[in-house]
Amino acid sequence: MADSLAEPFRFEYEPATVRYGPQCVSQLASEVTALGCERAFVVTGSTVGETPAVIEPVRTGLDDRLAGVFAGTTPKKRLGTAYEALTQYRETDADAIVAVGGGSSLDVATVLSVLAGTDCDPAAVGAELVERGTLSVPESGVPPVVTVPTTLAGADLSQVAGVTADPATCPVSEPASGAVSDPRLMPAAACYDPKLVATTPQSVLAGSAMNGFDKGIETLYARNHTPITDATATRGLGLLAEGLETLGAGETDETTFQRLTRGILLVQYGISRPDGTTLSLIHAFGHGLTRTYDVQQGAAHAVIAPHALDYLFDAVEGRRDLLGGALGVGDADDPAAAVVERVADIAAGLGLPTRLRDVNGPDRETFPAVAEAVLADPFVQNGPPGLDPTREDIVGVLEAAW
C-alpha cells in the first residue's frame, strides 16, 4: 500500500548535537565547552570504567574538563545508584554529565541529571516513583548530558530513561519501576565513535543489537511515523542489517563497526519526540518480559521480534513493502514473510536465543499475566492503525515464541 503524499504531518524535534567518527571522543572537551560548561562528570559501569581502551580516550578527550568518574551503574538502572552518583557529582562541583557505555549507564546518567536539579529529599522522590511510575523534572537546574554509546541498544538519542527502585538500595516502601520522560532530557550532545564500539565484547554487542535494530523496524510501521523518520530509519536499518550480518560472521573490521555505529545513530534520529515515540509492539513485549522476569532486553527482542511481526502482518499491512526494501528483501513475492525471515536470520546469526523457553523468562502458565503487562505498556497504543491486540493475541505470540 503506497503512502499518500498529501497526508499532513508535524515533526517537532530538538536533537542533540551529533558528532561521529573514529576517535571523535578526542573532541569531548570542545563539546563540553560549547555547552557553556566547565567540569564534566563521567557516569559509566564498572566494566567500562576498568577498560583502558574505552575510559582512557574519554579522560584524554575531556582533558582539564574532567571533574570525576562514577563507575557504578548496573543493568538494574536503580534510583539508588543515581543517588550514589549524585553525591560524587556534587563533591566535584561539576556542571555537565558525560554518560559512557550502554543503555543502563545512559539512563542512570539521565536520572542523575534530574536529581541534580531537584531539592526534594530522596524519600519524596522514591515515593513519587512508587506512586506514579515516574519522576518530576525540575523547571531549571538540570545539567546537560553528553552521551558516548559503546553498545547498540539505541538509548543515546532519547528523552526517556528507565529507572527502578528497591527498598534495599533506596528509600522506597516497595520495589518500583518506571521511566522519566521530558523533552529537556534529550542529550545536549552525542558522540558516536566506532573505535569505542569496537572495544565492546561481541557477546555484549549482540545482546544489545536487537533492541536498537527493532527501534528502526518499529519506526517504519508506528502510528506516528513521518517521512523524515522513514528516511533515517530506512537507511539505518540497511546499515545495521549489513553490519550485524558481518558481525555475526566474525568479520570485525573497521567497516563493520562504522556501519553499525552509523546505523544505530540513524534508526534513533527523530524517534523520541515531545509528542511521543515511535516505539511500538515489539518494545511493549520486551518491557512485559523484562520488567517481571530476569530476561536480558536484547534476548527478549531476539526471541519475540519475528513472532510479533508475523502477528502484526497477519492483522494489518504494516508497511511491509517499505520494511522489505530497507532490509534488502523488497523483491520477495511475499514481503511480509521475507521480513520476518530476515529478522529471524539476523538474530540467529548473532548467536542470540530464538525460543522463549531458552531464556530466564516466564513459564507457559504465566503467559496470560505477561500478556496483561504487555497490553498495559503505553507503546502498544503506537501500533499501526487497525492493530488492536487482545490478551489472547498476545498469548498466541508468546506461545509461538515458546
Rosetta blueprint (number, residue, H / E / L):
1 M L
2 A L
3 D L
4 S L
5 L L
6 A L
7 E L
8 P L
9 F L
10 R L
11 F L
12 E L
13 Y L
14 E L
15 P L
16 A L
17 T E
18 V E
19 R E
20 Y E
21 G L
22 P L
23 Q L
24 C H
25 V H
26 S H
27 Q H
28 L H
29 A H
30 S H
31 E H
32 V H
33 T H
34 A H
35 L L
36 G L
37 C L
38 E L
39 R L
40 A E
41 F E
42 V E
43 V E
44 T E
45 G E
46 S H
47 T H
48 V H
49 G H
50 E L
51 T L
52 P H
53 A H
54 V H
55 I H
56 E H
57 P H
58 V H
59 R H
60 T H
61 G H
62 L H
63 D H
64 D H
65 R H
66 L E
67 A E
68 G E
69 V E
70 F E
71 A E
72 G E
73 T E
74 T L
75 P L
76 K L
77 K L
78 R E
79 L H
80 G H
81 T H
82 A H
83 Y H
84 E H
85 A H
86 L H
87 T H
88 Q H
89 Y H
90 R H
91 E H
92 T L
93 D L
94 A L
95 D L
96 A E
97 I E
98 V E
99 A E
100 V E
101 G E
102 G L
103 G H
104 S H
105 S H
106 L H
107 D H
108 V H
109 A H
110 T H
111 V H
112 L H
113 S H
114 V H
115 L H
116 A H
117 G L
118 T L
119 D L
120 C L
121 D L
122 P H
123 A H
124 A H
125 V H
126 G H
127 A H
128 E H
129 L H
130 V H
131 E H
132 R H
133 G L
134 T L
135 L L
136 S L
137 V L
138 P L
139 E L
140 S L
141 G L
142 V L
143 P L
144 P L
145 V E
146 V E
147 T E
148 V E
149 P E
150 T L
151 T L
152 L L
153 A L
154 G L
155 A L
156 D L
157 L L
158 S L
159 Q L
160 V E
161 A E
162 G E
163 V E
164 T E
165 A E
166 D L
167 P L
168 A L
169 T L
170 C L
171 P L
172 V L
173 S L
174 E L
175 P L
176 A E
177 S E
178 G E
179 A E
180 V E
181 S E
182 D L
183 P H
184 R H
185 L H
186 M L
187 P L
188 A L
189 A E
190 A E
191 C E
192 Y E
193 D L
194 P H
195 K H
196 L H
197 V H
198 A L
199 T L
200 T L
201 P L
202 Q H
203 S H
204 V H
205 L H
206 A H
207 G H
208 S H
209 A H
210 M H
211 N H
212 G H
213 F H
214 D H
215 K H
216 G H
217 I H
218 E H
219 T H
220 L H
221 Y H
222 A L
223 R L
224 N L
225 H L
226 T L
227 P H
228 I H
229 T H
230 D H
231 A H
232 T H
233 A H
234 T H
235 R H
236 G H
237 L H
238 G H
239 L H
240 L H
241 A H
242 E H
243 G H
244 L H
245 E H
246 T H
247 L H
248 G H
249 A L
250 G L
251 E L
252 T L
253 D L
254 E H
255 T H
256 T H
257 F H
258 Q H
259 R H
260 L H
261 T H
262 R H
263 G H
264 I H
265 L H
266 L H
267 V H
268 Q H
269 Y L
270 G L
271 I L
272 S E
273 R E
274 P L
275 D L
276 G E
277 T E
278 T L
279 L L
280 S L
281 L H
282 I H
283 H H
284 A H
285 F H
286 G H
287 H H
288 G H
289 L H
290 T H
291 R L
292 T L
293 Y L
294 D L
295 V L
296 Q L
297 Q H
298 G H
299 A H
300 A H
301 H H
302 A H
303 V H
304 I H
305 A H
306 P H
307 H H
308 A H
309 L H
310 D H
311 Y H
312 L H
313 F H
314 D H
315 A H
316 V L
317 E L
318 G L
319 R L
320 R H
321 D H
322 L H
323 L H
324 G H
325 G H
326 A H
327 L L
328 G L
329 V L
330 G L
331 D L
332 A L
333 D L
334 D L
335 P H
336 A H
337 A H
338 A H
339 V H
340 V H
341 E H
342 R H
343 V H
344 A H
345 D H
346 I H
347 A H
348 A H
349 G H
350 L L
351 G L
352 L L
353 P L
354 T L
355 R L
356 L H
357 R H
358 D H
359 V L
360 N L
361 G L
362 P L
363 D L
364 R H
365 E H
366 T H
367 F H
368 P H
369 A H
370 V H
371 A H
372 E H
373 A H
374 V H
375 L H
376 A H
377 D L
378 P H
379 F H
380 V H
381 Q H
382 N H
383 G L
384 P L
385 P L
386 G L
387 L L
388 D L
389 P L
390 T L
391 R H
392 E H
393 D H
394 I H
395 V H
396 G H
397 V H
398 L H
399 E H
400 A H
401 A H
402 W L
